[in-house]
Amino acid sequence: MARPKNWQPLRESDPVPGDPVGVRDQVTHMKKIAGYLRTQAKSLTAMADADNLKGKYAEELAENARGLGRKLDLAEDRYREVKGHLSGWADELEDFQKDADKALGDAQDAQQIIDSQSDKDDKKTTAGKKNDDADAAADEDPALKRAKEDLADARRRLNTAEGDYQERANHYAGKIRSSIDDDMKDSWWNDFKGWVADADWLGDIADWASWAATAVGVVAMFFPAVGVIALALTVVVAAIHITQAVTGNGSWFDVVMDLGALKLARTGMKAAKAVKALQKRSRKTAAGLAEGQAKSQAGRANAGARKTAARAERKRGGTSQKNRERARAKRLRMEGENRTAGKRASTEVRDAEMPQITAAEKASAIGDRALAKQMKDINKWRDAYPDNPTLASNASQAQRHKDAVQGAWAASTGLDAADKSADAVTNDGYSRMKDRMTAPVGSQW
């Protein structure tokens, strides 16, 4: 039976929580396990005592069978004793809850009478009231007086039920601890699973980090540079969820969701890095093209100057040795100037300021100023050298990566938000689906 939700006027919440039916279901389950262990222990003992075991390994096999049989006997004792304690606790818990529920019902009935009388008093005029407390007490309605006494009695009964509940809960907890304190030692894995089950703070960290990752993921849709923070938070969440899932304290569905979010976040970060690399590559390519153009233009200009000088010398009747040396020095100087002009053009491209962007261009990158500037710079050099296939390819790749950046963070955040929304509305089907994906690694029962 469902527990009462409203515990006013006695408490803020249920003072004797628990599920006797659920405890009895566990008792039935443990009874089956104990019977199974008992049967297997008998089978192993019979195997060890059989006379038909022959051969080199017969003695070792028999000893191992006896050892395993003894361990199963110990495990069966544990289950048998613990199920007995749980059965007793379920009965007492049910009695405590009946007493508490009865006290709550009586208290609410009494409070209703008190509230009704209070409403009547509020409607009276001040002219009909007594002047002193003694006269007021003498005229008090007997039903109201009885209701106050009933409320006080209900509160005492609930306090008693709550105190007995706490005392017996501690009693049975001690009994259970005593029953499992035997010669059979749990493996380190069982100890670890118990530690994870008791570590409520792990779930608190996962919840906090998950919400933080969602918030940062939304920001990363507009500013991919902060994506690394969302990725780190998602890694923390995934690590905790994996730990809880492998120990049977969490759902594998949460792990699948985390891995999907990690994949999408990683895709977004890789795409953002790719756009930045393409922008640098386009600058480098454009710098080489600018250097080549500058050298070519200077070379053509120098060639024209040399032809003009040669024609002038021929008109004067030839060139002397001195003039030839002078022409050679001039040619070397021009070649040096050509190289300088090429380097200057290349440097101007490499060191050029990033282009300014308009509000529309920023909006096209969903608010990411850096990404918008990188895209505009890539397209700028593509347009400056339209015949260059490398720059055209860089621009095309950058556009695909830009779309991947925004799509990855949008998909990751949408997936996470959908999961949180489904949990928030406490969808029973969704919760049951998650529960079916909860099982410890290596569980046998």
Secondary structure, DSSP 8 states (H G I E B T S, - for coil): ----S--TTT-SS-SS---HHHHHHHHHHHHHHHHHHHHHHHHHHHHHH-TT--STTHHHHHHHHHHHHHHHHHHHHHHHHHHHHHHHHHHHHHHHHHHHHHHHHHHHHHHHHHHHHHHHHHHS-GGGS-SSHHHHHHT--HHHHHHHHHHHHHHHHHHHHHHHHHHHHHHHHHHHHHHT-SS----HHHHHHHHHHH-HHHHHHHHHHHHHHHHHHHHHHH-GGGHHHHHHHHHHHHHHHHHHHHTTSS-HHHHHHHHHHHHHHHHHHHHHHHHHHHHHHHHHHHHHHHHHHHHHHHHHHHHHHHHHHHHHHHHTTS--HHHHHHHHHHHHHHHHHHHHHHHHHHHHHHT-------HHHHHHTTT-HHHHHHHHHHHHHHHHSTT-HHHHHHHHHHHHHHHHHHHHHHHHHHHHHHHHHHHHTT-HHHHHHHHHT---TT---
